[in-house]
Amino acid sequence: MPTTDNETPDVSELTPPSRTLMGPGPSNTNPRVLRAMSTPLVGHLDPSFVEIMNDVQELLRYTFRTDNEWTIPVSGTGSAAMEAAIGNLVEPGDTMLVPTNGYFGDRMASMARRAGGTVVEVDAPWGEPLETPTVEDALETHDPDVFGFVHAETSTGVLQPNVPELTAVAHEHDALVIADTVTSLGGVELRVDEWDIDVAYAGPQKCLSCPPGASPLTLSDEAMEKVLSREQAPRSWYLDLSLLEGYWGDERAYHHTAPITNVYALREALRLVAEEGIESRWDRHERIAGALKAGVEGMGLEMNAPEEYWLPSLNAVQVPDGIDDSEVCETLLERYDLEIAGGLGDLSGEIFRIGCMGHSARAENVIFVVTALDDVLESLGADVDPGKGVTATRRSLATE
Ligand SMILES: Cc1ncc(COP(=O)(O)O)c(C=O)c1O
C-alpha cells in the first residue's frame, strides 16, 4: 500500500539484539569506541578535527608499520578502500594479476576490469595460499603492471605466509603490489615497509573492532607517483586519490564531508591498538585463537587450513559429516545470541568460519563459543566429544 503524506510509516520497534560476534566481521566494539562515537560533531575542517585527522593518520602508520606519508582512512567500507587502491593504480590498458584462491581475488578482478584494466590470474585452490614459483611464472608470462593478493583470506581462513618473497618477485618484474589486509590489520603480523608492500588497504570492523565506515589505506611514494602521473583521471571522482590529497594532505581543503563520527571511532580504536602495542596485539590474537583451535580440535573437529597458513583472526573449521552448517549457525544465533558463519563459494557447506578479532578475541569469548558449538553440534547429532573441547580450550589458555 502506498503511504500518503499524512500516514505514519508502519515500521518495527525492534531494538537490535546484543550478540557475541565471532563471525567473519564485524567484531564486537570496545565500549570506548562506542563512547567516542557519541562525541558531538564538529565541522570537517574545524581545527580540532584537523588535529584528529593527524592523529588518525599517525596511528594508522603505526598500525600498518609504515612511514608512508600517504596513509588515510577512506570514507566507506573496506571495499571503498579496495576500489581506491585498484581504481587509482590500474589505468586503462594496464594489466593486473589477481589470485583465484578465494572470494576476494574475484572482487579485485571485477574492480580492475571496471578501471579499464586487463585481468590475468595466478592460480591456487580455495583454501591454499599462493606459492612463490607459481606467482613468478605468472609474472613472467603476463608481465602485469600491478599484482594484487589477499594477505588474510576471510573466505577460506588462509594466511598468505610468504609476503616478502611475493613482493620481491613482483618488483623484479616491475609490478606494483597491492595487499588486501582487511582481515589482518591489527590482528596478524603485517609489516608494510619491511615487507615492501606498495599499497595496503583494510577494513575497520575486523581486527580493529571499529564500526565500518572509514577504511584504512596506505600507499608508498612509488605507488603515489604512479597515481599522480596517470594520463587519464580515475573513473571514480569520489575515490580519486589525487583529489583526496587536497583534504588529507597539507592543504586540508574541502573534497567531501568526512564521516566525522566514524573518524572519531577509528581514532579511538587505533588508540587502543597503540596502548596495547601492535606486537602484543598480534600475540593476543594468536594465543586466544590458539585456544579456540585447541577447543574445536579437542571436541573432534578438524581445522581446514594446515598450521603453516592458519589465520588466527579467521578460523576455518570443517563441518562434520551429516551436519548442515546453516542450521548450526542459526541455532547458535537463536540459542546463544552468538554469531559464526558458514563457508562461501567453493567452500560453501564445507566449513564454519569463526572469527577471533580485536575486542572479540578474548578468553571468555572462546570458552563461550567452544561450549556453545559443542552443545549445538551434539544436539544436532554430530559425532563430537562433549566437554573435551572446553577442557582443551581452558588448558590452552592456562598454559600461556
Ligand atoms: C579480505 C576482504 N577484503 C575485502 C572485504 C570488503 O570489505 P567490506 O565488506 O567492508 O566492504 C572484506 C570484507 O569482509 C574482506 O574480508
The ligand as a Gaussian input file, in Angstrom:
#p B3LYP/6-31G(d) Opt

LIG

0 1
 C       39.500000      -9.932000       2.659000
 C       38.406000      -8.914000       2.455000
 N       38.550000      -7.974000       1.506000
 C       37.594000      -7.039000       1.297000
 C       36.435000      -7.000000       2.047000
 C       35.392000      -5.968000       1.776000
 O       35.160000      -5.172000       2.888000
 P       33.722000      -4.507000       3.187000
 O       32.727000      -5.613000       3.315000
 O       33.960000      -3.759000       4.463000
 O       33.402000      -3.596000       2.060000
 C       36.238000      -7.970000       3.035000
 C       35.010000      -7.995000       3.849000
 O       34.692000      -8.934000       4.527000
 C       37.253000      -8.947000       3.253000
 O       37.117000      -9.891000       4.194000

